[in-house]
Amino acid sequence: MSNQVLKLLTIVTEAALENTLAKTIERLGAHGYTITDARGKGGRGVRNAAWEASRNIRIEIISDEETIEAISGHLKNNFYDNYAMVLFKTDVEVTRPEKFKGYCK
């Protein structure tokens, strides 16, 4: 099977949203995601996980464009105003398309 191009949505946000976002992502059609701890500095200062309220997470979702647009639109409309959150979207070449059945042609 040849490589396939899909979309990658990366979300960096407050760790307190992890369970809510995991449920939302699945409800909006993603079959899987990866969540890791994230640290760094940005518009809201240093986020170093020294205490629970300063923890950030990074969520990565690979899916078709329609699903990525649905998720990113929902997050912008429902979370941007009240939470520290940034989204990045990009094309990715999937080298094991069998892991993304339903998204790859």
Gaussian input, Z-matrix of N, CA and C with variables (Angstrom, degrees):
# hf/3-21g

backbone

0 1
 N
 C     1     B1
 C     2     B2     1     A1
 N     3     B3     2     A2     1     D1
 C     4     B4     3     A3     2     D2
 C     5     B5     4     A4     3     D3
 N     6     B6     5     A5     4     D4
 C     7     B7     6     A6     5     D5
 C     8     B8     7     A7     6     D6
 N     9     B9     8     A8     7     D7
 C    10    B10     9     A9     8     D8
 C    11    B11    10    A10     9     D9
 N    12    B12    11    A11    10    D10
 C    13    B13    12    A12    11    D11
 C    14    B14    13    A13    12    D12
 N    15    B15    14    A14    13    D13
 C    16    B16    15    A15    14    D14
 C    17    B17    16    A16    15    D15
 N    18    B18    17    A17    16    D16
 C    19    B19    18    A18    17    D17
 C    20    B20    19    A19    18    D18
 N    21    B21    20    A20    19    D19
 C    22    B22    21    A21    20    D20
 C    23    B23    22    A22    21    D21
 N    24    B24    23    A23    22    D22
 C    25    B25    24    A24    23    D23
 C    26    B26    25    A25    24    D24
 N    27    B27    26    A26    25    D25
 C    28    B28    27    A27    26    D26
 C    29    B29    28    A28    27    D27
 N    30    B30    29    A29    28    D28
 C    31    B31    30    A30    29    D29
 C    32    B32    31    A31    30    D30
 N    33    B33    32    A32    31    D31
 C    34    B34    33    A33    32    D32
 C    35    B35    34    A34    33    D33
 N    36    B36    35    A35    34    D34
 C    37    B37    36    A36    35    D35
 C    38    B38    37    A37    36    D36
 N    39    B39    38    A38    37    D37
 C    40    B40    39    A39    38    D38
 C    41    B41    40    A40    39    D39
 N    42    B42    41    A41    40    D40
 C    43    B43    42    A42    41    D41
 C    44    B44    43    A43    42    D42
 N    45    B45    44    A44    43    D43
 C    46    B46    45    A45    44    D44
 C    47    B47    46    A46    45    D45
 N    48    B48    47    A47    46    D46
 C    49    B49    48    A48    47    D47
 C    50    B50    49    A49    48    D48
 N    51    B51    50    A50    49    D49
 C    52    B52    51    A51    50    D50
 C    53    B53    52    A52    51    D51
 N    54    B54    53    A53    52    D52
 C    55    B55    54    A54    53    D53
 C    56    B56    55    A55    54    D54
 N    57    B57    56    A56    55    D55
 C    58    B58    57    A57    56    D56
 C    59    B59    58    A58    57    D57
 N    60    B60    59    A59    58    D58
 C    61    B61    60    A60    59    D59
 C    62    B62    61    A61    60    D60
 N    63    B63    62    A62    61    D61
 C    64    B64    63    A63    62    D62
 C    65    B65    64    A64    63    D63
 N    66    B66    65    A65    64    D64
 C    67    B67    66    A66    65    D65
 C    68    B68    67    A67    66    D66
 N    69    B69    68    A68    67    D67
 C    70    B70    69    A69    68    D68
 C    71    B71    70    A70    69    D69
 N    72    B72    71    A71    70    D70
 C    73    B73    72    A72    71    D71
 C    74    B74    73    A73    72    D72
 N    75    B75    74    A74    73    D73
 C    76    B76    75    A75    74    D74
 C    77    B77    76    A76    75    D75
 N    78    B78    77    A77    76    D76
 C    79    B79    78    A78    77    D77
 C    80    B80    79    A79    78    D78
 N    81    B81    80    A80    79    D79
 C    82    B82    81    A81    80    D80
 C    83    B83    82    A82    81    D81
 N    84    B84    83    A83    82    D82
 C    85    B85    84    A84    83    D83
 C    86    B86    85    A85    84    D84
 N    87    B87    86    A86    85    D85
 C    88    B88    87    A87    86    D86
 C    89    B89    88    A88    87    D87
 N    90    B90    89    A89    88    D88
 C    91    B91    90    A90    89    D89
 C    92    B92    91    A91    90    D90
 N    93    B93    92    A92    91    D91
 C    94    B94    93    A93    92    D92
 C    95    B95    94    A94    93    D93
 N    96    B96    95    A95    94    D94
 C    97    B97    96    A96    95    D95
 C    98    B98    97    A97    96    D96
 N    99    B99    98    A98    97    D97
 C   100   B100    99    A99    98    D98
 C   101   B101   100   A100    99    D99
 N   102   B102   101   A101   100   D100
 C   103   B103   102   A102   101   D101
 C   104   B104   103   A103   102   D102
 N   105   B105   104   A104   103   D103
 C   106   B106   105   A105   104   D104
 C   107   B107   106   A106   105   D105
 N   108   B108   107   A107   106   D106
 C   109   B109   108   A108   107   D107
 C   110   B110   109   A109   108   D108
 N   111   B111   110   A110   109   D109
 C   112   B112   111   A111   110   D110
 C   113   B113   112   A112   111   D111
 N   114   B114   113   A113   112   D112
 C   115   B115   114   A114   113   D113
 C   116   B116   115   A115   114   D114
 N   117   B117   116   A116   115   D115
 C   118   B118   117   A117   116   D116
 C   119   B119   118   A118   117   D117
 N   120   B120   119   A119   118   D118
 C   121   B121   120   A120   119   D119
 C   122   B122   121   A121   120   D120
 N   123   B123   122   A122   121   D121
 C   124   B124   123   A123   122   D122
 C   125   B125   124   A124   123   D123
 N   126   B126   125   A125   124   D124
 C   127   B127   126   A126   125   D125
 C   128   B128   127   A127   126   D126
 N   129   B129   128   A128   127   D127
 C   130   B130   129   A129   128   D128
 C   131   B131   130   A130   129   D129
 N   132   B132   131   A131   130   D130
 C   133   B133   132   A132   131   D131
 C   134   B134   133   A133   132   D132
 N   135   B135   134   A134   133   D133
 C   136   B136   135   A135   134   D134
 C   137   B137   136   A136   135   D135
 N   138   B138   137   A137   136   D136
 C   139   B139   138   A138   137   D137
 C   140   B140   139   A139   138   D138
 N   141   B141   140   A140   139   D139
 C   142   B142   141   A141   140   D140
 C   143   B143   142   A142   141   D141
 N   144   B144   143   A143   142   D142
 C   145   B145   144   A144   143   D143
 C   146   B146   145   A145   144   D144
 N   147   B147   146   A146   145   D145
 C   148   B148   147   A147   146   D146
 C   149   B149   148   A148   147   D147
 N   150   B150   149   A149   148   D148
 C   151   B151   150   A150   149   D149
 C   152   B152   151   A151   150   D150
 N   153   B153   152   A152   151   D151
 C   154   B154   153   A153   152   D152
 C   155   B155   154   A154   153   D153
 N   156   B156   155   A155   154   D154
 C   157   B157   156   A156   155   D155
 C   158   B158   157   A157   156   D156
 N   159   B159   158   A158   157   D157
 C   160   B160   159   A159   158   D158
 C   161   B161   160   A160   159   D159
 N   162   B162   161   A161   160   D160
 C   163   B163   162   A162   161   D161
 C   164   B164   163   A163   162   D162
 N   165   B165   164   A164   163   D163
 C   166   B166   165   A165   164   D164
 C   167   B167   166   A166   165   D165
 N   168   B168   167   A167   166   D166
 C   169   B169   168   A168   167   D167
 C   170   B170   169   A169   168   D168
 N   171   B171   170   A170   169   D169
 C   172   B172   171   A171   170   D170
 C   173   B173   172   A172   171   D171
 N   174   B174   173   A173   172   D172
 C   175   B175   174   A174   173   D173
 C   176   B176   175   A175   174   D174
 N   177   B177   176   A176   175   D175
 C   178   B178   177   A177   176   D176
 C   179   B179   178   A178   177   D177
 N   180   B180   179   A179   178   D178
 C   181   B181   180   A180   179   D179
 C   182   B182   181   A181   180   D180
 N   183   B183   182   A182   181   D181
 C   184   B184   183   A183   182   D182
 C   185   B185   184   A184   183   D183
 N   186   B186   185   A185   184   D184
 C   187   B187   186   A186   185   D185
 C   188   B188   187   A187   186   D186
 N   189   B189   188   A188   187   D187
 C   190   B190   189   A189   188   D188
 C   191   B191   190   A190   189   D189
 N   192   B192   191   A191   190   D190
 C   193   B193   192   A192   191   D191
 C   194   B194   193   A193   192   D192
 N   195   B195   194   A194   193   D193
 C   196   B196   195   A195   194   D194
 C   197   B197   196   A196   195   D195
 N   198   B198   197   A197   196   D196
 C   199   B199   198   A198   197   D197
 C   200   B200   199   A199   198   D198
 N   201   B201   200   A200   199   D199
 C   202   B202   201   A201   200   D200
 C   203   B203   202   A202   201   D201
 N   204   B204   203   A203   202   D202
 C   205   B205   204   A204   203   D203
 C   206   B206   205   A205   204   D204
 N   207   B207   206   A206   205   D205
 C   208   B208   207   A207   206   D206
 C   209   B209   208   A208   207   D207
 N   210   B210   209   A209   208   D208
 C   211   B211   210   A210   209   D209
 C   212   B212   211   A211   210   D210
 N   213   B213   212   A212   211   D211
 C   214   B214   213   A213   212   D212
 C   215   B215   214   A214   213   D213
 N   216   B216   215   A215   214   D214
 C   217   B217   216   A216   215   D215
 C   218   B218   217   A217   216   D216
 N   219   B219   218   A218   217   D217
 C   220   B220   219   A219   218   D218
 C   221   B221   220   A220   219   D219
 N   222   B222   221   A221   220   D220
 C   223   B223   222   A222   221   D221
 C   224   B224   223   A223   222   D222
 N   225   B225   224   A224   223   D223
 C   226   B226   225   A225   224   D224
 C   227   B227   226   A226   225   D225
 N   228   B228   227   A227   226   D226
 C   229   B229   228   A228   227   D227
 C   230   B230   229   A229   228   D228
 N   231   B231   230   A230   229   D229
 C   232   B232   231   A231   230   D230
 C   233   B233   232   A232   231   D231
 N   234   B234   233   A233   232   D232
 C   235   B235   234   A234   233   D233
 C   236   B236   235   A235   234   D234
 N   237   B237   236   A236   235   D235
 C   238   B238   237   A237   236   D236
 C   239   B239   238   A238   237   D237
 N   240   B240   239   A239   238   D238
 C   241   B241   240   A240   239   D239
 C   242   B242   241   A241   240   D240
 N   243   B243   242   A242   241   D241
 C   244   B244   243   A243   242   D242
 C   245   B245   244   A244   243   D243
 N   246   B246   245   A245   244   D244
 C   247   B247   246   A246   245   D245
 C   248   B248   247   A247   246   D246
 N   249   B249   248   A248   247   D247
 C   250   B250   249   A249   248   D248
 C   251   B251   250   A250   249   D249
 N   252   B252   251   A251   250   D250
 C   253   B253   252   A252   251   D251
 C   254   B254   253   A253   252   D252
 N   255   B255   254   A254   253   D253
 C   256   B256   255   A255   254   D254
 C   257   B257   256   A256   255   D255
 N   258   B258   257   A257   256   D256
 C   259   B259   258   A258   257   D257
 C   260   B260   259   A259   258   D258
 N   261   B261   260   A260   259   D259
 C   262   B262   261   A261   260   D260
 C   263   B263   262   A262   261   D261
 N   264   B264   263   A263   262   D262
 C   265   B265   264   A264   263   D263
 C   266   B266   265   A265   264   D264
 N   267   B267   266   A266   265   D265
 C   268   B268   267   A267   266   D266
 C   269   B269   268   A268   267   D267
 N   270   B270   269   A269   268   D268
 C   271   B271   270   A270   269   D269
 C   272   B272   271   A271   270   D270
 N   273   B273   272   A272   271   D271
 C   274   B274   273   A273   272   D272
 C   275   B275   274   A274   273   D273
 N   276   B276   275   A275   274   D274
 C   277   B277   276   A276   275   D275
 C   278   B278   277   A277   276   D276
 N   279   B279   278   A278   277   D277
 C   280   B280   279   A279   278   D278
 C   281   B281   280   A280   279   D279
 N   282   B282   281   A281   280   D280
 C   283   B283   282   A282   281   D281
 C   284   B284   283   A283   282   D282
 N   285   B285   284   A284   283   D283
 C   286   B286   285   A285   284   D284
 C   287   B287   286   A286   285   D285
 N   288   B288   287   A287   286   D286
 C   289   B289   288   A288   287   D287
 C   290   B290   289   A289   288   D288
 N   291   B291   290   A290   289   D289
 C   292   B292   291   A291   290   D290
 C   293   B293   292   A292   291   D291
 N   294   B294   293   A293   292   D292
 C   295   B295   294   A294   293   D293
 C   296   B296   295   A295   294   D294
 N   297   B297   296   A296   295   D295
 C   298   B298   297   A297   296   D296
 C   299   B299   298   A298   297   D297
 N   300   B300   299   A299   298   D298
 C   301   B301   300   A300   299   D299
 C   302   B302   301   A301   300   D300
 N   303   B303   302   A302   301   D301
 C   304   B304   303   A303   302   D302
 C   305   B305   304   A304   303   D303
 N   306   B306   305   A305   304   D304
 C   307   B307   306   A306   305   D305
 C   308   B308   307   A307   306   D306
 N   309   B309   308   A308   307   D307
 C   310   B310   309   A309   308   D308
 C   311   B311   310   A310   309   D309
 N   312   B312   311   A311   310   D310
 C   313   B313   312   A312   311   D311
 C   314   B314   313   A313   312   D312

   B1=1.4512
   B2=1.5269
   B3=1.3229
   B4=1.4575
   B5=1.5235
   B6=1.3274
   B7=1.4646
   B8=1.5281
   B9=1.3312
   B10=1.4580
   B11=1.5187
   B12=1.3253
   B13=1.4594
   B14=1.5281
   B15=1.3232
   B16=1.4578
   B17=1.5220
   B18=1.3103
   B19=1.4634
   B20=1.5220
   B21=1.3243
   B22=1.4579
   B23=1.5202
   B24=1.3265
   B25=1.4576
   B26=1.5118
   B27=1.3354
   B28=1.4591
   B29=1.5190
   B30=1.3167
   B31=1.4623
   B32=1.5193
   B33=1.3187
   B34=1.4650
   B35=1.5174
   B36=1.3271
   B37=1.4622
   B38=1.5225
   B39=1.3007
   B40=1.4585
   B41=1.5304
   B42=1.3223
   B43=1.4613
   B44=1.5219
   B45=1.3122
   B46=1.4659
   B47=1.5290
   B48=1.3275
   B49=1.4607
   B50=1.5237
   B51=1.3157
   B52=1.4697
   B53=1.5284
   B54=1.3041
   B55=1.4677
   B56=1.5209
   B57=1.3106
   B58=1.4655
   B59=1.5217
   B60=1.3384
   B61=1.4602
   B62=1.5194
   B63=1.3174
   B64=1.4685
   B65=1.5290
   B66=1.3162
   B67=1.4680
   B68=1.5256
   B69=1.3228
   B70=1.4641
   B71=1.5200
   B72=1.3242
   B73=1.4664
   B74=1.5234
   B75=1.3126
   B76=1.4667
   B77=1.5302
   B78=1.3163
   B79=1.4642
   B80=1.5279
   B81=1.3342
   B82=1.4627
   B83=1.5243
   B84=1.3430
   B85=1.4615
   B86=1.5074
   B87=1.3200
   B88=1.4688
   B89=1.5259
   B90=1.3169
   B91=1.4635
   B92=1.5203
   B93=1.3165
   B94=1.4586
   B95=1.5171
   B96=1.3229
   B97=1.4578
   B98=1.5195
   B99=1.3239
   B100=1.4617
   B101=1.5167
   B102=1.3360
   B103=1.4638
   B104=1.5191
   B105=1.3415
   B106=1.4636
   B107=1.5247
   B108=1.3285
   B109=1.4599
   B110=1.5238
   B111=1.3273
   B112=1.4627
   B113=1.5240
   B114=1.3124
   B115=1.4642
   B116=1.5175
   B117=1.3260
   B118=1.4544
   B119=1.5126
   B120=1.3220
   B121=1.4533
   B122=1.5176
   B123=1.3231
   B124=1.4528
   B125=1.5061
   B126=1.3115
   B127=1.4525
   B128=1.5173
   B129=1.3068
   B130=1.4659
   B131=1.5231
   B132=1.3312
   B133=1.4594
   B134=1.5157
   B135=1.3331
   B136=1.4588
   B137=1.5190
   B138=1.3345
   B139=1.4640
   B140=1.5248
   B141=1.3398
   B142=1.4621
   B143=1.5184
   B144=1.3147
   B145=1.4668
   B146=1.5175
   B147=1.3317
   B148=1.4604
   B149=1.5244
   B150=1.3166
   B151=1.4639
   B152=1.5202
   B153=1.2975
   B154=1.4676
   B155=1.5255
   B156=1.3049
   B157=1.4658
   B158=1.5253
   B159=1.3229
   B160=1.4654
   B161=1.5276
   B162=1.3305
   B163=1.4643
   B164=1.5226
   B165=1.3121
   B166=1.4581
   B167=1.5123
   B168=1.3189
   B169=1.4522
   B170=1.5178
   B171=1.3133
   B172=1.4593
   B173=1.5257
   B174=1.3109
   B175=1.4594
   B176=1.5224
   B177=1.3275
   B178=1.4588
   B179=1.5212
   B180=1.3281
   B181=1.4559
   B182=1.5221
   B183=1.3190
   B184=1.4614
   B185=1.5188
   B186=1.3343
   B187=1.4629
   B188=1.5236
   B189=1.3213
   B190=1.4564
   B191=1.5328
   B192=1.3185
   B193=1.4673
   B194=1.5290
   B195=1.3152
   B196=1.4670
   B197=1.5323
   B198=1.3172
   B199=1.4660
   B200=1.5213
   B201=1.3328
   B202=1.4699
   B203=1.5272
   B204=1.3239
   B205=1.4663
   B206=1.5298
   B207=1.3229
   B208=1.4678
   B209=1.5234
   B210=1.3267
   B211=1.4659
   B212=1.5242
   B213=1.3336
   B214=1.4678
   B215=1.5266
   B216=1.3228
   B217=1.4600
   B218=1.5214
   B219=1.3212
   B220=1.4641
   B221=1.5290
   B222=1.3252
   B223=1.4661
   B224=1.5255
   B225=1.3288
   B226=1.4667
   B227=1.5281
   B228=1.3123
   B229=1.4658
   B230=1.5236
   B231=1.3228
   B232=1.4610
   B233=1.5275
   B234=1.3419
   B235=1.4614
   B236=1.5245
   B237=1.3297
   B238=1.4677
   B239=1.5245
   B240=1.2990
   B241=1.4677
   B242=1.5242
   B243=1.3165
   B244=1.4673
   B245=1.5228
   B246=1.3203
   B247=1.4643
   B248=1.5243
   B249=1.3316
   B250=1.4613
   B251=1.5262
   B252=1.3320
   B253=1.4628
   B254=1.5187
   B255=1.3306
   B256=1.4604
   B257=1.5231
   B258=1.3287
   B259=1.4586
   B260=1.5182
   B261=1.3327
   B262=1.4606
   B263=1.5212
   B264=1.3310
   B265=1.4616
   B266=1.5228
   B267=1.3274
   B268=1.4548
   B269=1.5227
   B270=1.3245
   B271=1.4615
   B272=1.5195
   B273=1.3307
   B274=1.4603
   B275=1.5200
   B276=1.3265
   B277=1.4544
   B278=1.5215
   B279=1.3126
   B280=1.4582
   B281=1.5238
   B282=1.3255
   B283=1.4642
   B284=1.5251
   B285=1.3186
   B286=1.4699
   B287=1.5295
   B288=1.3293
   B289=1.4614
   B290=1.5256
   B291=1.3257
   B292=1.4709
   B293=1.5263
   B294=1.3362
   B295=1.4627
   B296=1.5289
   B297=1.3137
   B298=1.4641
   B299=1.5252
   B300=1.3223
   B301=1.4657
   B302=1.5224
   B303=1.2958
   B304=1.4551
   B305=1.5174
   B306=1.3307
   B307=1.4606
   B308=1.5208
   B309=1.3390
   B310=1.4656
   B311=1.5218
   B312=1.3100
   B313=1.4690
   B314=1.5082
   A1=108.39
   A2=117.27
   A3=120.61
   A4=110.76
   A5=114.21
   A6=119.92
   A7=109.78
   A8=115.52
   A9=121.94
   A10=109.42
   A11=116.73
   A12=121.42
   A13=108.55
   A14=115.38
   A15=123.13
   A16=108.29
   A17=117.84
   A18=122.99
   A19=110.02
   A20=115.58
   A21=123.15
   A22=107.76
   A23=115.83
   A24=121.70
   A25=107.12
   A26=116.41
   A27=122.23
   A28=107.74
   A29=115.40
   A30=122.57
   A31=107.66
   A32=117.80
   A33=121.68
   A34=105.80
   A35=115.66
   A36=119.67
   A37=111.39
   A38=115.51
   A39=122.54
   A40=110.83
   A41=116.17
   A42=121.45
   A43=112.72
   A44=117.43
   A45=120.78
   A46=112.41
   A47=117.45
   A48=121.74
   A49=113.76
   A50=118.38
   A51=120.93
   A52=113.32
   A53=118.88
   A54=120.60
   A55=112.23
   A56=116.66
   A57=121.00
   A58=110.86
   A59=116.62
   A60=119.83
   A61=111.82
   A62=118.10
   A63=120.56
   A64=110.15
   A65=117.12
   A66=121.18
   A67=111.08
   A68=116.67
   A69=121.59
   A70=111.05
   A71=116.79
   A72=122.15
   A73=110.35
   A74=117.04
   A75=120.48
   A76=111.10
   A77=117.31
   A78=121.25
   A79=111.61
   A80=116.55
   A81=120.96
   A82=113.04
   A83=117.58
   A84=119.42
   A85=118.75
   A86=119.53
   A87=119.75
   A88=109.43
   A89=116.15
   A90=121.30
   A91=112.30
   A92=117.61
   A93=120.94
   A94=110.99
   A95=115.15
   A96=122.02
   A97=107.78
   A98=116.25
   A99=122.93
   A100=107.86
   A101=116.42
   A102=121.56
   A103=108.69
   A104=116.20
   A105=121.94
   A106=109.10
   A107=116.06
   A108=120.46
   A109=108.99
   A110=116.43
   A111=121.20
   A112=109.49
   A113=115.60
   A114=121.99
   A115=108.00
   A116=116.69
   A117=119.33
   A118=111.88
   A119=114.40
   A120=121.20
   A121=108.29
   A122=115.75
   A123=120.37
   A124=110.64
   A125=115.62
   A126=122.38
   A127=114.42
   A128=117.40
   A129=121.40
   A130=111.79
   A131=116.62
   A132=120.98
   A133=112.53
   A134=115.48
   A135=122.08
   A136=109.12
   A137=115.97
   A138=122.59
   A139=105.68
   A140=116.47
   A141=120.06
   A142=114.40
   A143=118.40
   A144=123.47
   A145=113.05
   A146=117.66
   A147=120.52
   A148=110.91
   A149=117.31
   A150=121.88
   A151=108.25
   A152=116.72
   A153=122.71
   A154=113.36
   A155=117.99
   A156=120.91
   A157=113.12
   A158=118.37
   A159=119.82
   A160=112.28
   A161=117.42
   A162=120.61
   A163=110.90
   A164=115.71
   A165=122.77
   A166=109.23
   A167=115.67
   A168=121.81
   A169=109.08
   A170=114.31
   A171=122.31
   A172=106.29
   A173=116.62
   A174=122.14
   A175=107.62
   A176=116.15
   A177=121.20
   A178=109.18
   A179=115.27
   A180=122.23
   A181=107.78
   A182=116.90
   A183=121.64
   A184=106.84
   A185=115.66
   A186=119.99
   A187=109.19
   A188=115.26
   A189=120.20
   A190=109.25
   A191=115.79
   A192=120.81
   A193=112.35
   A194=117.62
   A195=120.98
   A196=111.60
   A197=116.94
   A198=120.84
   A199=110.83
   A200=116.92
   A201=120.90
   A202=110.43
   A203=117.62
   A204=120.78
   A205=111.09
   A206=117.36
   A207=120.48
   A208=110.84
   A209=116.58
   A210=120.58
   A211=110.65
   A212=117.31
   A213=119.44
   A214=110.97
   A215=118.20
   A216=120.52
   A217=111.99
   A218=116.53
   A219=120.68
   A220=110.98
   A221=116.87
   A222=119.96
   A223=111.06
   A224=117.11
   A225=120.20
   A226=111.25
   A227=116.62
   A228=120.77
   A229=113.68
   A230=118.01
   A231=120.29
   A232=115.96
   A233=117.91
   A234=119.14
   A235=114.57
   A236=118.37
   A237=120.54
   A238=113.47
   A239=118.35
   A240=120.64
   A241=113.94
   A242=117.77
   A243=120.20
   A244=115.88
   A245=118.13
   A246=120.56
   A247=110.63
   A248=115.15
   A249=120.28
   A250=106.54
   A251=116.88
   A252=120.39
   A253=109.38
   A254=115.71
   A255=121.49
   A256=107.85
   A257=115.37
   A258=122.48
   A259=108.96
   A260=115.86
   A261=122.49
   A262=107.53
   A263=117.15
   A264=121.49
   A265=108.70
   A266=115.31
   A267=119.69
   A268=109.85
   A269=116.05
   A270=120.76
   A271=109.06
   A272=116.29
   A273=121.47
   A274=108.65
   A275=115.63
   A276=121.37
   A277=108.02
   A278=116.14
   A279=122.55
   A280=108.53
   A281=116.31
   A282=120.51
   A283=113.16
   A284=117.19
   A285=122.13
   A286=108.38
   A287=117.17
   A288=120.10
   A289=113.88
   A290=117.92
   A291=119.71
   A292=111.72
   A293=117.53
   A294=121.76
   A295=111.98
   A296=116.69
   A297=121.94
   A298=110.39
   A299=116.25
   A300=121.22
   A301=109.42
   A302=115.00
   A303=120.00
   A304=112.23
   A305=116.75
   A306=120.94
   A307=111.16
   A308=117.05
   A309=121.52
   A310=110.14
   A311=114.37
   A312=120.24
   A313=110.42
   D1=137.81
   D2=-178.24
   D3=-82.94
   D4=165.21
   D5=177.35
   D6=-63.99
   D7=152.75
   D8=179.71
   D9=-127.72
   D10=149.09
   D11=176.69
   D12=-100.42
   D13=124.85
   D14=176.10
   D15=-126.69
   D16=-175.41
   D17=177.61
   D18=-105.44
   D19=143.48
   D20=173.21
   D21=-113.58
   D22=125.04
   D23=172.59
   D24=-109.43
   D25=123.04
   D26=175.69
   D27=-111.00
   D28=128.74
   D29=179.63
   D30=-118.25
   D31=126.45
   D32=171.94
   D33=-116.27
   D34=122.46
   D35=-173.39
   D36=-157.20
   D37=-178.51
   D38=-179.23
   D39=-69.37
   D40=136.20
   D41=-178.29
   D42=-61.09
   D43=-25.81
   D44=179.89
   D45=-60.47
   D46=-19.46
   D47=-178.66
   D48=-89.45
   D49=-1.33
   D50=-171.05
   D51=-52.37
   D52=-55.39
   D53=-177.04
   D54=-64.51
   D55=-42.54
   D56=179.18
   D57=-61.47
   D58=-45.77
   D59=-178.34
   D60=-69.15
   D61=-37.68
   D62=178.40
   D63=-58.90
   D64=-45.34
   D65=178.64
   D66=-65.34
   D67=-41.55
   D68=-179.59
   D69=-64.14
   D70=-44.79
   D71=-179.27
   D72=-59.59
   D73=-45.38
   D74=179.19
   D75=-66.98
   D76=-42.73
   D77=-179.76
   D78=-61.05
   D79=-32.22
   D80=-178.57
   D81=-88.31
   D82=5.40
   D83=168.93
   D84=114.11
   D85=-4.93
   D86=178.56
   D87=-75.51
   D88=138.11
   D89=-179.99
   D90=-87.86
   D91=-15.08
   D92=-179.65
   D93=-167.91
   D94=170.04
   D95=-179.85
   D96=-164.36
   D97=165.22
   D98=174.56
   D99=-124.15
   D100=132.73
   D101=178.00
   D102=-120.56
   D103=128.93
   D104=176.69
   D105=-132.76
   D106=159.20
   D107=173.95
   D108=-71.15
   D109=148.30
   D110=-179.71
   D111=-135.89
   D112=141.50
   D113=175.69
   D114=-131.77
   D115=155.42
   D116=178.06
   D117=164.66
   D118=-168.27
   D119=-178.28
   D120=-133.29
   D121=138.85
   D122=179.60
   D123=-157.38
   D124=-153.71
   D125=-176.87
   D126=-60.50
   D127=-22.99
   D128=179.03
   D129=-104.32
   D130=19.64
   D131=176.98
   D132=89.21
   D133=-161.87
   D134=-178.22
   D135=-81.73
   D136=130.95
   D137=175.19
   D138=-115.05
   D139=97.06
   D140=-171.34
   D141=-113.53
   D142=4.39
   D143=178.54
   D144=64.52
   D145=20.84
   D146=178.83
   D147=-64.81
   D148=-27.05
   D149=173.96
   D150=-145.35
   D151=160.23
   D152=-170.25
   D153=-51.38
   D154=-41.61
   D155=-176.58
   D156=-70.01
   D157=-13.47
   D158=179.93
   D159=-106.29
   D160=11.87
   D161=178.61
   D162=-81.05
   D163=138.97
   D164=173.25
   D165=-118.34
   D166=156.53
   D167=172.50
   D168=-126.86
   D169=159.75
   D170=175.69
   D171=-122.26
   D172=123.35
   D173=179.15
   D174=-113.49
   D175=130.06
   D176=178.04
   D177=-119.74
   D178=131.51
   D179=-179.03
   D180=-129.92
   D181=127.89
   D182=172.86
   D183=-110.66
   D184=126.26
   D185=-175.79
   D186=-161.65
   D187=-175.43
   D188=174.95
   D189=-76.58
   D190=163.30
   D191=-175.29
   D192=-60.58
   D193=-39.88
   D194=-178.45
   D195=-60.87
   D196=-44.18
   D197=-179.99
   D198=-67.64
   D199=-43.07
   D200=179.50
   D201=-62.14
   D202=-41.42
   D203=178.79
   D204=-65.96
   D205=-38.59
   D206=178.39
   D207=-63.84
   D208=-44.08
   D209=-179.22
   D210=-67.31
   D211=-48.86
   D212=-176.94
   D213=-64.54
   D214=-38.90
   D215=177.42
   D216=-63.05
   D217=-43.09
   D218=178.74
   D219=-63.05
   D220=-43.78
   D221=-179.12
   D222=-64.35
   D223=-43.79
   D224=178.47
   D225=-60.82
   D226=-43.45
   D227=-176.80
   D228=-73.75
   D229=-26.41
   D230=-172.00
   D231=-113.94
   D232=-13.06
   D233=-174.98
   D234=-128.29
   D235=-25.65
   D236=-174.10
   D237=-56.47
   D238=-39.69
   D239=-174.47
   D240=-69.67
   D241=-25.20
   D242=-171.88
   D243=-119.51
   D244=-4.21
   D245=-176.26
   D246=-135.39
   D247=152.86
   D248=171.15
   D249=-73.17
   D250=116.16
   D251=-176.95
   D252=-156.95
   D253=134.87
   D254=170.73
   D255=-130.78
   D256=147.45
   D257=179.09
   D258=-123.05
   D259=142.56
   D260=174.25
   D261=-130.68
   D262=132.92
   D263=176.99
   D264=-121.66
   D265=138.84
   D266=178.74
   D267=-154.89
   D268=160.82
   D269=172.22
   D270=-79.19
   D271=143.62
   D272=174.54
   D273=-133.62
   D274=144.32
   D275=175.55
   D276=-95.97
   D277=116.15
   D278=-177.14
   D279=-88.66
   D280=120.22
   D281=-177.09
   D282=-90.76
   D283=-8.21
   D284=174.03
   D285=-128.03
   D286=70.01
   D287=-174.37
   D288=-59.89
   D289=-21.96
   D290=178.13
   D291=-63.15
   D292=-20.80
   D293=176.87
   D294=-77.23
   D295=-9.60
   D296=-176.65
   D297=-123.40
   D298=41.21
   D299=179.98
   D300=-55.46
   D301=139.95
   D302=-177.94
   D303=95.90
   D304=-23.35
   D305=177.74
   D306=-104.11
   D307=-31.93
   D308=-176.35
   D309=-94.56
   D310=143.48
   D311=179.00
   D312=-93.71

